[in-house]
Amino acid sequence: MDANYVEANEALGKKDFLMRIRISRKEAKESAYWIRLINETNSLDNADDAQRLMQEANELKKIISSILEKSK
């Protein structure tokens, strides 16, 4: 998880919590993007690692999205 998720758990209120969770979701999306971009533009020795990282980033995005939806 990222620092914004940790901060969300120490939020000052519901609006603060939701804002930080949204930022966390955005960062998970951004991480998946960068991993995909690196994988597509570089010849990696182990493409399985990139695929695993992409899957993990997408799973985190889904978990954070679920937290966001249940918190509204």
PDB file of N, CA, C, O and CB in Angstrom:
ATOM      1  N   MET A   1       0.838  -1.181   0.000  1.00  0.00           N
ATOM      2  CA  MET A   1       0.000   0.000   0.000  1.00  0.00           C
ATOM      3  C   MET A   1       0.887   1.249   0.000  1.00  0.00           C
ATOM      4  O   MET A   1       2.067   1.202   0.346  1.00  0.00           O
ATOM      5  CB  MET A   1      -0.956  -0.004   1.220  1.00  0.00           C
ATOM      6  N   ASP A   2       0.296   2.321  -0.385  1.00  0.00           N
ATOM      7  CA  ASP A   2       1.082   3.544  -0.457  1.00  0.00           C
ATOM      8  C   ASP A   2       0.866   4.421   0.780  1.00  0.00           C
ATOM      9  O   ASP A   2       0.028   4.130   1.634  1.00  0.00           O
ATOM     10  CB  ASP A   2       0.727   4.322  -1.723  1.00  0.00           C
ATOM     11  N   ALA A   3       1.634   5.484   0.847  1.00  0.00           N
ATOM     12  CA  ALA A   3       1.586   6.374   2.003  1.00  0.00           C
ATOM     13  C   ALA A   3       0.213   7.025   2.174  1.00  0.00           C
ATOM     14  O   ALA A   3      -0.199   7.300   3.301  1.00  0.00           O
ATOM     15  CB  ALA A   3       2.649   7.446   1.873  1.00  0.00           C
ATOM     16  N   ASN A   4      -0.494   7.273   1.079  1.00  0.00           N
ATOM     17  CA  ASN A   4      -1.820   7.883   1.195  1.00  0.00           C
ATOM     18  C   ASN A   4      -2.817   6.947   1.859  1.00  0.00           C
ATOM     19  O   ASN A   4      -3.714   7.401   2.571  1.00  0.00           O
ATOM     20  CB  ASN A   4      -2.334   8.289  -0.176  1.00  0.00           C
ATOM     21  N   TYR A   5      -2.672   5.644   1.636  1.00  0.00           N
ATOM     22  CA  TYR A   5      -3.553   4.690   2.304  1.00  0.00           C
ATOM     23  C   TYR A   5      -3.287   4.692   3.810  1.00  0.00           C
ATOM     24  O   TYR A   5      -4.215   4.642   4.616  1.00  0.00           O
ATOM     25  CB  TYR A   5      -3.360   3.271   1.721  1.00  0.00           C
ATOM     26  N   VAL A   6      -2.009   4.750   4.172  1.00  0.00           N
ATOM     27  CA  VAL A   6      -1.650   4.828   5.593  1.00  0.00           C
ATOM     28  C   VAL A   6      -2.234   6.103   6.193  1.00  0.00           C
ATOM     29  O   VAL A   6      -2.790   6.082   7.291  1.00  0.00           O
ATOM     30  CB  VAL A   6      -0.103   4.793   5.781  1.00  0.00           C
ATOM     31  N   GLU A   7      -2.105   7.212   5.468  1.00  0.00           N
ATOM     32  CA  GLU A   7      -2.667   8.485   5.932  1.00  0.00           C
ATOM     33  C   GLU A   7      -4.192   8.424   6.029  1.00  0.00           C
ATOM     34  O   GLU A   7      -4.778   9.032   6.924  1.00  0.00           O
ATOM     35  CB  GLU A   7      -2.250   9.622   4.993  1.00  0.00           C
ATOM     36  N   ALA A   8      -4.831   7.702   5.125  1.00  0.00           N
ATOM     37  CA  ALA A   8      -6.294   7.580   5.162  1.00  0.00           C
ATOM     38  C   ALA A   8      -6.742   6.940   6.468  1.00  0.00           C
ATOM     39  O   ALA A   8      -7.785   7.297   7.017  1.00  0.00           O
ATOM     40  CB  ALA A   8      -6.804   6.754   3.964  1.00  0.00           C
ATOM     41  N   ASN A   9      -5.964   6.010   6.956  1.00  0.00           N
ATOM     42  CA  ASN A   9      -6.314   5.359   8.217  1.00  0.00           C
ATOM     43  C   ASN A   9      -6.171   6.287   9.416  1.00  0.00           C
ATOM     44  O   ASN A   9      -6.673   5.986  10.498  1.00  0.00           O
ATOM     45  CB  ASN A   9      -5.453   4.140   8.419  1.00  0.00           C
ATOM     46  N   GLU A  10      -5.498   7.398   9.230  1.00  0.00           N
ATOM     47  CA  GLU A  10      -5.355   8.417  10.278  1.00  0.00           C
ATOM     48  C   GLU A  10      -6.120   9.688   9.911  1.00  0.00           C
ATOM     49  O   GLU A  10      -5.814  10.769  10.414  1.00  0.00           O
ATOM     50  CB  GLU A  10      -3.865   8.746  10.512  1.00  0.00           C
ATOM     51  N   ALA A  11      -7.102   9.557   9.044  1.00  0.00           N
ATOM     52  CA  ALA A  11      -7.833  10.710   8.514  1.00  0.00           C
ATOM     53  C   ALA A  11      -8.516  11.512   9.621  1.00  0.00           C
ATOM     54  O   ALA A  11      -8.886  10.987  10.671  1.00  0.00           O
ATOM     55  CB  ALA A  11      -8.871  10.249   7.498  1.00  0.00           C
ATOM     56  N   LEU A  12      -8.663  12.795   9.341  1.00  0.00           N
ATOM     57  CA  LEU A  12      -9.310  13.702  10.284  1.00  0.00           C
ATOM     58  C   LEU A  12     -10.828  13.606  10.224  1.00  0.00           C
ATOM     59  O   LEU A  12     -11.518  14.018  11.156  1.00  0.00           O
ATOM     60  CB  LEU A  12      -8.879  15.126  10.014  1.00  0.00           C
ATOM     61  N   GLY A  13     -11.334  13.075   9.153  1.00  0.00           N
ATOM     62  CA  GLY A  13     -12.778  12.937   8.978  1.00  0.00           C
ATOM     63  C   GLY A  13     -13.064  12.121   7.733  1.00  0.00           C
ATOM     64  O   GLY A  13     -12.154  11.657   7.046  1.00  0.00           O
ATOM     65  N   LYS A  14     -14.353  11.954   7.456  1.00  0.00           N
ATOM     66  CA  LYS A  14     -14.746  11.116   6.324  1.00  0.00           C
ATOM     67  C   LYS A  14     -14.293  11.705   4.986  1.00  0.00           C
ATOM     68  O   LYS A  14     -13.835  10.970   4.111  1.00  0.00           O
ATOM     69  CB  LYS A  14     -16.255  10.926   6.318  1.00  0.00           C
ATOM     70  N   LYS A  15     -14.417  13.023   4.823  1.00  0.00           N
ATOM     71  CA  LYS A  15     -13.997  13.647   3.566  1.00  0.00           C
ATOM     72  C   LYS A  15     -12.499  13.468   3.340  1.00  0.00           C
ATOM     73  O   LYS A  15     -12.060  13.193   2.223  1.00  0.00           O
ATOM     74  CB  LYS A  15     -14.355  15.139   3.563  1.00  0.00           C
ATOM     75  N   ASP A  16     -11.730  13.625   4.393  1.00  0.00           N
ATOM     76  CA  ASP A  16     -10.284  13.444   4.319  1.00  0.00           C
ATOM     77  C   ASP A  16      -9.953  11.992   3.964  1.00  0.00           C
ATOM     78  O   ASP A  16      -9.087  11.735   3.128  1.00  0.00           O
ATOM     79  CB  ASP A  16      -9.617  13.841   5.657  1.00  0.00           C
ATOM     80  N   PHE A  17     -10.643  11.052   4.600  1.00  0.00           N
ATOM     81  CA  PHE A  17     -10.445   9.634   4.316  1.00  0.00           C
ATOM     82  C   PHE A  17     -10.737   9.324   2.847  1.00  0.00           C
ATOM     83  O   PHE A  17      -9.933   8.681   2.172  1.00  0.00           O
ATOM     84  CB  PHE A  17     -11.337   8.777   5.227  1.00  0.00           C
ATOM     85  N   LEU A  18     -11.883   9.781   2.359  1.00  0.00           N
ATOM     86  CA  LEU A  18     -12.271   9.511   0.974  1.00  0.00           C
ATOM     87  C   LEU A  18     -11.284  10.120  -0.014  1.00  0.00           C
ATOM     88  O   LEU A  18     -10.957   9.501  -1.027  1.00  0.00           O
ATOM     89  CB  LEU A  18     -13.672  10.048   0.704  1.00  0.00           C
ATOM     90  N   MET A  19     -10.808  11.329   0.274  1.00  0.00           N
ATOM     91  CA  MET A  19      -9.840  11.975  -0.612  1.00  0.00           C
ATOM     92  C   MET A  19      -8.557  11.154  -0.691  1.00  0.00           C
ATOM     93  O   MET A  19      -8.018  10.946  -1.778  1.00  0.00           O
ATOM     94  CB  MET A  19      -9.530  13.405  -0.126  1.00  0.00           C
ATOM     95  N   ARG A  20      -8.072  10.692   0.440  1.00  0.00           N
ATOM     96  CA  ARG A  20      -6.821   9.933   0.454  1.00  0.00           C
ATOM     97  C   ARG A  20      -6.982   8.556  -0.190  1.00  0.00           C
ATOM     98  O   ARG A  20      -6.052   8.057  -0.822  1.00  0.00           O
ATOM     99  CB  ARG A  20      -6.320   9.778   1.884  1.00  0.00           C
ATOM    100  N   ILE A  21      -8.139   7.948  -0.035  1.00  0.00           N
ATOM    101  CA  ILE A  21      -8.410   6.665  -0.687  1.00  0.00           C
ATOM    102  C   ILE A  21      -8.466   6.869  -2.204  1.00  0.00           C
ATOM    103  O   ILE A  21      -7.963   6.039  -2.961  1.00  0.00           O
ATOM    104  CB  ILE A  21      -9.746   6.043  -0.162  1.00  0.00           C
ATOM    105  N   ARG A  22      -9.075   7.968  -2.645  1.00  0.00           N
ATOM    106  CA  ARG A  22      -9.100   8.259  -4.089  1.00  0.00           C
ATOM    107  C   ARG A  22      -7.692   8.446  -4.639  1.00  0.00           C
ATOM    108  O   ARG A  22      -7.379   7.979  -5.734  1.00  0.00           O
ATOM    109  CB  ARG A  22      -9.939   9.516  -4.371  1.00  0.00           C
ATOM    110  N   ILE A  23      -6.853   9.124  -3.881  1.00  0.00           N
ATOM    111  CA  ILE A  23      -5.461   9.313  -4.309  1.00  0.00           C
ATOM    112  C   ILE A  23      -4.748   7.963  -4.368  1.00  0.00           C
ATOM    113  O   ILE A  23      -3.971   7.714  -5.290  1.00  0.00           O
ATOM    114  CB  ILE A  23      -4.713  10.279  -3.346  1.00  0.00           C
ATOM    115  N   SER A  24      -5.003   7.102  -3.406  1.00  0.00           N
ATOM    116  CA  SER A  24      -4.391   5.769  -3.408  1.00  0.00           C
ATOM    117  C   SER A  24      -4.804   4.981  -4.636  1.00  0.00           C
ATOM    118  O   SER A  24      -3.980   4.309  -5.257  1.00  0.00           O
ATOM    119  CB  SER A  24      -4.772   5.000  -2.143  1.00  0.00           C
ATOM    120  N   ARG A  25      -6.089   5.062  -4.989  1.00  0.00           N
ATOM    121  CA  ARG A  25      -6.572   4.362  -6.177  1.00  0.00           C
ATOM    122  C   ARG A  25      -5.897   4.922  -7.436  1.00  0.00           C
ATOM    123  O   ARG A  25      -5.503   4.173  -8.329  1.00  0.00           O
ATOM    124  CB  ARG A  25      -8.112   4.483  -6.288  1.00  0.00           C
ATOM    125  N   LYS A  26      -5.775   6.241  -7.485  1.00  0.00           N
ATOM    126  CA  LYS A  26      -5.122   6.882  -8.621  1.00  0.00           C
ATOM    127  C   LYS A  26      -3.663   6.426  -8.735  1.00  0.00           C
ATOM    128  O   LYS A  26      -3.179   6.184  -9.841  1.00  0.00           O
ATOM    129  CB  LYS A  26      -5.196   8.414  -8.485  1.00  0.00           C
ATOM    130  N   GLU A  27      -2.973   6.311  -7.624  1.00  0.00           N
ATOM    131  CA  GLU A  27      -1.582   5.876  -7.642  1.00  0.00           C
ATOM    132  C   GLU A  27      -1.451   4.412  -8.054  1.00  0.00           C
ATOM    133  O   GLU A  27      -0.478   4.043  -8.711  1.00  0.00           O
ATOM    134  CB  GLU A  27      -0.951   6.088  -6.276  1.00  0.00           C
ATOM    135  N   ALA A  28      -2.409   3.580  -7.680  1.00  0.00           N
ATOM    136  CA  ALA A  28      -2.392   2.179  -8.122  1.00  0.00           C
ATOM    137  C   ALA A  28      -2.568   2.107  -9.637  1.00  0.00           C
ATOM    138  O   ALA A  28      -1.900   1.324 -10.312  1.00  0.00           O
ATOM    139  CB  ALA A  28      -3.505   1.363  -7.410  1.00  0.00           C
ATOM    140  N   LYS A  29      -3.477   2.933 -10.164  1.00  0.00           N
ATOM    141  CA  LYS A  29      -3.663   2.988 -11.626  1.00  0.00           C
ATOM    142  C   LYS A  29      -2.381   3.453 -12.304  1.00  0.00           C
ATOM    143  O   LYS A  29      -1.971   2.895 -13.322  1.00  0.00           O
ATOM    144  CB  LYS A  29      -4.836   3.932 -11.998  1.00  0.00           C
ATOM    145  N   GLU A  30      -1.756   4.468 -11.741  1.00  0.00           N
ATOM    146  CA  GLU A  30      -0.530   5.013 -12.309  1.00  0.00           C
ATOM    147  C   GLU A  30       0.599   3.977 -12.268  1.00  0.00           C
ATOM    148  O   GLU A  30       1.381   3.872 -13.213  1.00  0.00           O
ATOM    149  CB  GLU A  30      -0.114   6.285 -11.554  1.00  0.00           C
ATOM    150  N   SER A  31       0.681   3.224 -11.188  1.00  0.00           N
ATOM    151  CA  SER A  31       1.703   2.180 -11.085  1.00  0.00           C
ATOM    152  C   SER A  31       1.513   1.131 -12.168  1.00  0.00           C
ATOM    153  O   SER A  31       2.478   0.716 -12.811  1.00  0.00           O
ATOM    154  CB  SER A  31       1.664   1.521  -9.699  1.00  0.00           C
ATOM    155  N   ALA A  32       0.275   0.702 -12.374  1.00  0.00           N
ATOM    156  CA  ALA A  32      -0.017  -0.279 -13.426  1.00  0.00           C
ATOM    157  C   ALA A  32       0.380   0.276 -14.788  1.00  0.00           C
ATOM    158  O   ALA A  32       0.930  -0.450 -15.616  1.00  0.00           O
ATOM    159  CB  ALA A  32      -1.516  -0.662 -13.421  1.00  0.00           C
ATOM    160  N   TYR A  33       0.109   1.542 -15.025  1.00  0.00           N
ATOM    161  CA  TYR A  33       0.475   2.184 -16.292  1.00  0.00           C
ATOM    162  C   TYR A  33       1.989   2.141 -16.509  1.00  0.00           C
ATOM    163  O   TYR A  33       2.457   1.748 -17.578  1.00  0.00           O
ATOM    164  CB  TYR A  33      -0.023   3.644 -16.320  1.00  0.00           C
ATOM    165  N   TRP A  34       2.752   2.549 -15.484  1.00  0.00           N
ATOM    166  CA  TRP A  34       4.203   2.602 -15.639  1.00  0.00           C
ATOM    167  C   TRP A  34       4.796   1.212 -15.814  1.00  0.00           C
ATOM    168  O   TRP A  34       5.726   1.030 -16.599  1.00  0.00           O
ATOM    169  CB  TRP A  34       4.837   3.289 -14.439  1.00  0.00           C
ATOM    170  N   ILE A  35       4.270   0.237 -15.096  1.00  0.00           N
ATOM    171  CA  ILE A  35       4.768  -1.130 -15.256  1.00  0.00           C
ATOM    172  C   ILE A  35       4.513  -1.611 -16.677  1.00  0.00           C
ATOM    173  O   ILE A  35       5.390  -2.206 -17.303  1.00  0.00           O
ATOM    174  CB  ILE A  35       4.100  -2.083 -14.236  1.00  0.00           C
ATOM    175  N   ARG A  36       3.309  -1.350 -17.185  1.00  0.00           N
ATOM    176  CA  ARG A  36       2.973  -1.751 -18.554  1.00  0.00           C
ATOM    177  C   ARG A  36       3.880  -1.043 -19.553  1.00  0.00           C
ATOM    178  O   ARG A  36       4.387  -1.665 -20.487  1.00  0.00           O
ATOM    179  CB  ARG A  36       1.492  -1.442 -18.864  1.00  0.00           C
ATOM    180  N   LEU A  37       4.084   0.255 -19.357  1.00  0.00           N
ATOM    181  CA  LEU A  37       4.933   1.029 -20.270  1.00  0.00           C
ATOM    182  C   LEU A  37       6.367   0.504 -20.271  1.00  0.00           C
ATOM    183  O   LEU A  37       6.973   0.345 -21.331  1.00  0.00           O
ATOM    184  CB  LEU A  37       4.919   2.516 -19.882  1.00  0.00           C
ATOM    185  N   ILE A  38       6.900   0.238 -19.102  1.00  0.00           N
ATOM    186  CA  ILE A  38       8.259  -0.304 -19.008  1.00  0.00           C
ATOM    187  C   ILE A  38       8.341  -1.657 -19.696  1.00  0.00           C
ATOM    188  O   ILE A  38       9.290  -1.939 -20.427  1.00  0.00           O
ATOM    189  CB  ILE A  38       8.696  -0.429 -17.535  1.00  0.00           C
ATOM    190  N   ASN A  39       7.349  -2.479 -19.457  1.00  0.00           N
ATOM    191  CA  ASN A  39       7.328  -3.814 -20.055  1.00  0.00           C
ATOM    192  C   ASN A  39       7.241  -3.750 -21.582  1.00  0.00           C
ATOM    193  O   ASN A  39       7.889  -4.535 -22.273  1.00  0.00           O
ATOM    194  CB  ASN A  39       6.151  -4.619 -19.500  1.00  0.00           C
ATOM    195  N   GLU A  40       6.449  -2.825 -22.106  1.00  0.00           N
ATOM    196  CA  GLU A  40       6.263  -2.722 -23.554  1.00  0.00           C
ATOM    197  C   GLU A  40       7.442  -2.068 -24.271  1.00  0.00           C
ATOM    198  O   GLU A  40       7.679  -2.347 -25.446  1.00  0.00           O
ATOM    199  CB  GLU A  40       5.011  -1.945 -23.847  1.00  0.00           C
ATOM    200  N   THR A  41       8.168  -1.218 -23.591  1.00  0.00           N
ATOM    201  CA  THR A  41       9.233  -0.475 -24.263  1.00  0.00           C
ATOM    202  C   THR A  41      10.629  -1.022 -23.997  1.00  0.00           C
ATOM    203  O   THR A  41      11.602  -0.558 -24.592  1.00  0.00           O
ATOM    204  CB  THR A  41       9.183   0.953 -23.844  1.00  0.00           C
ATOM    205  N   ASN A  42      10.729  -1.988 -23.124  1.00  0.00           N
ATOM    206  CA  ASN A  42      12.031  -2.578 -22.808  1.00  0.00           C
ATOM    207  C   ASN A  42      11.965  -4.079 -22.994  1.00  0.00           C
ATOM    208  O   ASN A  42      10.932  -4.714 -22.781  1.00  0.00           O
ATOM    209  CB  ASN A  42      12.467  -2.231 -21.367  1.00  0.00           C
ATOM    210  N   SER A  43      13.068  -4.612 -23.387  1.00  0.00           N
ATOM    211  CA  SER A  43      13.124  -6.060 -23.496  1.00  0.00           C
ATOM    212  C   SER A  43      13.588  -6.585 -22.136  1.00  0.00           C
ATOM    213  O   SER A  43      14.777  -6.569 -21.815  1.00  0.00           O
ATOM    214  CB  SER A  43      14.087  -6.525 -24.667  1.00  0.00           C
ATOM    215  N   LEU A  44      12.632  -7.043 -21.361  1.00  0.00           N
ATOM    216  CA  LEU A  44      12.936  -7.525 -20.017  1.00  0.00           C
ATOM    217  C   LEU A  44      13.321  -8.995 -20.060  1.00  0.00           C
ATOM    218  O   LEU A  44      12.783  -9.776 -20.845  1.00  0.00           O
ATOM    219  CB  LEU A  44      11.739  -7.313 -19.078  1.00  0.00           C
ATOM    220  N   ASP A  45      14.255  -9.349 -19.206  1.00  0.00           N
ATOM    221  CA  ASP A  45      14.677 -10.742 -19.135  1.00  0.00           C
ATOM    222  C   ASP A  45      13.565 -11.634 -18.604  1.00  0.00           C
ATOM    223  O   ASP A  45      13.433 -12.790 -19.006  1.00  0.00           O
ATOM    224  CB  ASP A  45      15.912 -10.875 -18.259  1.00  0.00           C
ATOM    225  N   ASN A  46      12.780 -11.090 -17.708  1.00  0.00           N
ATOM    226  CA  ASN A  46      11.728 -11.899 -17.117  1.00  0.00           C
ATOM    227  C   ASN A  46      10.396 -11.161 -17.214  1.00  0.00           C
ATOM    228  O   ASN A  46      10.030 -10.391 -16.325  1.00  0.00           O
ATOM    229  CB  ASN A  46      12.060 -12.240 -15.648  1.00  0.00           C
ATOM    230  N   ALA A  47       9.688 -11.405 -18.292  1.00  0.00           N
ATOM    231  CA  ALA A  47       8.387 -10.760 -18.502  1.00  0.00           C
ATOM    232  C   ALA A  47       7.364 -11.245 -17.494  1.00  0.00           C
ATOM    233  O   ALA A  47       6.365 -10.569 -17.250  1.00  0.00           O
ATOM    234  CB  ALA A  47       7.881 -11.021 -19.918  1.00  0.00           C
ATOM    235  N   ASP A  48       7.603 -12.418 -16.902  1.00  0.00           N
ATOM    236  CA  ASP A  48       6.686 -12.933 -15.873  1.00  0.00           C
ATOM    237  C   ASP A  48       6.639 -11.998 -14.672  1.00  0.00           C
ATOM    238  O   ASP A  48       5.582 -11.807 -14.070  1.00  0.00           O
ATOM    239  CB  ASP A  48       7.111 -14.344 -15.425  1.00  0.00           C
ATOM    240  N   ASP A  49       7.788 -11.414 -14.322  1.00  0.00           N
ATOM    241  CA  ASP A  49       7.823 -10.468 -13.205  1.00  0.00           C
ATOM    242  C   ASP A  49       6.964  -9.249 -13.506  1.00  0.00           C
ATOM    243  O   ASP A  49       6.211  -8.791 -12.647  1.00  0.00           O
ATOM    244  CB  ASP A  49       9.265 -10.036 -12.907  1.00  0.00           C
ATOM    245  N   ALA A  50       7.072  -8.731 -14.703  1.00  0.00           N
ATOM    246  CA  ALA A  50       6.267  -7.566 -15.085  1.00  0.00           C
ATOM    247  C   ALA A  50       4.787  -7.916 -15.052  1.00  0.00           C
ATOM    248  O   ALA A  50       3.974  -7.122 -14.578  1.00  0.00           O
ATOM    249  CB  ALA A  50       6.665  -7.061 -16.490  1.00  0.00           C
ATOM    250  N   GLN A  51       4.433  -9.085 -15.546  1.00  0.00           N
ATOM    251  CA  GLN A  51       3.028  -9.517 -15.530  1.00  0.00           C
ATOM    252  C   GLN A  51       2.515  -9.655 -14.103  1.00  0.00           C
ATOM    253  O   GLN A  51       1.387  -9.267 -13.798  1.00  0.00           O
ATOM    254  CB  GLN A  51       2.865 -10.851 -16.278  1.00  0.00           C
ATOM    255  N   ARG A  52       3.347 -10.207 -13.236  1.00  0.00           N
ATOM    256  CA  ARG A  52       2.957 -10.374 -11.829  1.00  0.00           C
ATOM    257  C   ARG A  52       2.765  -9.012 -11.164  1.00  0.00           C
ATOM    258  O   ARG A  52       1.819  -8.820 -10.400  1.00  0.00           O
ATOM    259  CB  ARG A  52       4.020 -11.198 -11.061  1.00  0.00           C
ATOM    260  N   LEU A  53       3.658  -8.073 -11.454  1.00  0.00           N
ATOM    261  CA  LEU A  53       3.535  -6.727 -10.885  1.00  0.00           C
ATOM    262  C   LEU A  53       2.285  -6.016 -11.410  1.00  0.00           C
ATOM    263  O   LEU A  53       1.598  -5.321 -10.661  1.00  0.00           O
ATOM    264  CB  LEU A  53       4.789  -5.896 -11.207  1.00  0.00           C
ATOM    265  N   MET A  54       1.998  -6.194 -12.697  1.00  0.00           N
ATOM    266  CA  MET A  54       0.776  -5.610 -13.279  1.00  0.00           C
ATOM    267  C   MET A  54      -0.462  -6.168 -12.580  1.00  0.00           C
ATOM    268  O   MET A  54      -1.380  -5.427 -12.230  1.00  0.00           O
ATOM    269  CB  MET A  54       0.701  -5.894 -14.807  1.00  0.00           C
ATOM    270  N   GLN A  55      -0.469  -7.475 -12.384  1.00  0.00           N
ATOM    271  CA  GLN A  55      -1.606  -8.113 -11.729  1.00  0.00           C
ATOM    272  C   GLN A  55      -1.765  -7.598 -10.303  1.00  0.00           C
ATOM    273  O   GLN A  55      -2.882  -7.341  -9.855  1.00  0.00           O
ATOM    274  CB  GLN A  55      -1.438  -9.639 -11.727  1.00  0.00           C
ATOM    275  N   GLU A  56      -0.661  -7.447  -9.597  1.00  0.00           N
ATOM    276  CA  GLU A  56      -0.707  -6.949  -8.232  1.00  0.00           C
ATOM    277  C   GLU A  56      -1.226  -5.512  -8.176  1.00  0.00           C
ATOM    278  O   GLU A  56      -2.039  -5.179  -7.314  1.00  0.00           O
ATOM    279  CB  GLU A  56       0.673  -7.033  -7.599  1.00  0.00           C
ATOM    280  N   ALA A  57      -0.762  -4.667  -9.084  1.00  0.00           N
ATOM    281  CA  ALA A  57      -1.228  -3.280  -9.131  1.00  0.00           C
ATOM    282  C   ALA A  57      -2.723  -3.230  -9.424  1.00  0.00           C
ATOM    283  O   ALA A  57      -3.446  -2.432  -8.828  1.00  0.00           O
ATOM    284  CB  ALA A  57      -0.448  -2.479 -10.194  1.00  0.00           C
ATOM    285  N   ASN A  58      -3.187  -4.072 -10.333  1.00  0.00           N
ATOM    286  CA  ASN A  58      -4.620  -4.100 -10.652  1.00  0.00           C
ATOM    287  C   ASN A  58      -5.449  -4.631  -9.494  1.00  0.00           C
ATOM    288  O   ASN A  58      -6.559  -4.153  -9.258  1.00  0.00           O
ATOM    289  CB  ASN A  58      -4.869  -4.951 -11.889  1.00  0.00           C
ATOM    290  N   GLU A  59      -4.927  -5.612  -8.768  1.00  0.00           N
ATOM    291  CA  GLU A  59      -5.632  -6.127  -7.595  1.00  0.00           C
ATOM    292  C   GLU A  59      -5.730  -5.065  -6.508  1.00  0.00           C
ATOM    293  O   GLU A  59      -6.770  -4.922  -5.865  1.00  0.00           O
ATOM    294  CB  GLU A  59      -4.926  -7.374  -7.051  1.00  0.00           C
ATOM    295  N   LEU A  60      -4.639  -4.317  -6.303  1.00  0.00           N
ATOM    296  CA  LEU A  60      -4.670  -3.228  -5.322  1.00  0.00           C
ATOM    297  C   LEU A  60      -5.697  -2.169  -5.723  1.00  0.00           C
ATOM    298  O   LEU A  60      -6.422  -1.646  -4.877  1.00  0.00           O
ATOM    299  CB  LEU A  60      -3.273  -2.588  -5.181  1.00  0.00           C
ATOM    300  N   LYS A  61      -5.753  -1.861  -7.013  1.00  0.00           N
ATOM    301  CA  LYS A  61      -6.736  -0.885  -7.498  1.00  0.00           C
ATOM    302  C   LYS A  61      -8.154  -1.365  -7.193  1.00  0.00           C
ATOM    303  O   LYS A  61      -8.996  -0.576  -6.765  1.00  0.00           O
ATOM    304  CB  LYS A  61      -6.565  -0.646  -9.020  1.00  0.00           C
ATOM    305  N   LYS A  62      -8.420  -2.643  -7.411  1.00  0.00           N
ATOM    306  CA  LYS A  62      -9.745  -3.194  -7.135  1.00  0.00           C
ATOM    307  C   LYS A  62     -10.071  -3.166  -5.637  1.00  0.00           C
ATOM    308  O   LYS A  62     -11.193  -2.843  -5.247  1.00  0.00           O
ATOM    309  CB  LYS A  62      -9.836  -4.625  -7.663  1.00  0.00           C
ATOM    310  N   ILE A  63      -9.091  -3.504  -4.808  1.00  0.00           N
ATOM    311  CA  ILE A  63      -9.301  -3.484  -3.355  1.00  0.00           C
ATOM    312  C   ILE A  63      -9.596  -2.061  -2.892  1.00  0.00           C
ATOM    313  O   ILE A  63     -10.529  -1.827  -2.124  1.00  0.00           O
ATOM    314  CB  ILE A  63      -8.060  -4.049  -2.609  1.00  0.00           C
ATOM    315  N   ILE A  64      -8.797  -1.124  -3.364  1.00  0.00           N
ATOM    316  CA  ILE A  64      -8.979   0.278  -2.953  1.00  0.00           C
ATOM    317  C   ILE A  64     -10.306   0.810  -3.481  1.00  0.00           C
ATOM    318  O   ILE A  64     -10.983   1.566  -2.785  1.00  0.00           O
ATOM    319  CB  ILE A  64      -7.805   1.160  -3.461  1.00  0.00           C
ATOM    320  N   SER A  65     -10.689   0.433  -4.695  1.00  0.00           N
ATOM    321  CA  SER A  65     -11.991   0.847  -5.246  1.00  0.00           C
ATOM    322  C   SER A  65     -13.124   0.304  -4.401  1.00  0.00           C
ATOM    323  O   SER A  65     -14.113   1.000  -4.170  1.00  0.00           O
ATOM    324  CB  SER A  65     -12.147   0.370  -6.701  1.00  0.00           C
ATOM    325  N   SER A  66     -12.998  -0.922  -3.939  1.00  0.00           N
ATOM    326  CA  SER A  66     -14.014  -1.530  -3.086  1.00  0.00           C
ATOM    327  C   SER A  66     -14.114  -0.781  -1.753  1.00  0.00           C
ATOM    328  O   SER A  66     -15.213  -0.518  -1.265  1.00  0.00           O
ATOM    329  CB  SER A  66     -13.692  -3.019  -2.844  1.00  0.00           C
ATOM    330  N   ILE A  67     -12.979  -0.446  -1.179  1.00  0.00           N
ATOM    331  CA  ILE A  67     -12.978   0.337   0.075  1.00  0.00           C
ATOM    332  C   ILE A  67     -13.670   1.669  -0.153  1.00  0.00           C
ATOM    333  O   ILE A  67     -14.460   2.110   0.681  1.00  0.00           O
ATOM    334  CB  ILE A  67     -11.527   0.567   0.595  1.00  0.00           C
ATOM    335  N   LEU A  68     -13.380   2.312  -1.273  1.00  0.00           N
ATOM    336  CA  LEU A  68     -13.978   3.601  -1.583  1.00  0.00           C
ATOM    337  C   LEU A  68     -15.494   3.484  -1.720  1.00  0.00           C
ATOM    338  O   LEU A  68     -16.236   4.280  -1.145  1.00  0.00           O
ATOM    339  CB  LEU A  68     -13.374   4.171  -2.866  1.00  0.00           C
ATOM    340  N   GLU A  69     -15.946   2.503  -2.472  1.00  0.00           N
ATOM    341  CA  GLU A  69     -17.393   2.341  -2.677  1.00  0.00           C
ATOM    342  C   GLU A  69     -18.131   2.018  -1.379  1.00  0.00           C
ATOM    343  O   GLU A  69     -19.237   2.513  -1.162  1.00  0.00           O
ATOM    344  CB  GLU A  69     -17.654   1.240  -3.699  1.00  0.00           C
ATOM    345  N   LYS A  70     -17.546   1.211  -0.529  1.00  0.00           N
ATOM    346  CA  LYS A  70     -18.193   0.826   0.726  1.00  0.00           C
ATOM    347  C   LYS A  70     -18.149   1.944   1.754  1.00  0.00           C
ATOM    348  O   LYS A  70     -18.910   1.934   2.722  1.00  0.00           O
ATOM    349  CB  LYS A  70     -17.536  -0.418   1.294  1.00  0.00           C
ATOM    350  N   SER A  71     -17.253   2.914   1.544  1.00  0.00           N
ATOM    351  CA  SER A  71     -17.093   4.009   2.498  1.00  0.00           C
ATOM    352  C   SER A  71     -17.964   5.217   2.188  1.00  0.00           C
ATOM    353  O   SER A  71     -18.066   6.127   3.012  1.00  0.00           O
ATOM    354  CB  SER A  71     -15.663   4.432   2.540  1.00  0.00           C
ATOM    355  N   LYS A  72     -18.584   5.244   1.034  1.00  0.00           N
ATOM    356  CA  LYS A  72     -19.399   6.403   0.660  1.00  0.00           C
ATOM    357  C   LYS A  72     -20.682   6.443   1.442  1.00  0.00           C
ATOM    358  O   LYS A  72     -21.490   7.353   1.256  1.00  0.00           O
ATOM    359  CB  LYS A  72     -19.705   6.390  -0.823  1.00  0.00           C
TER     360      LYS A  72
END
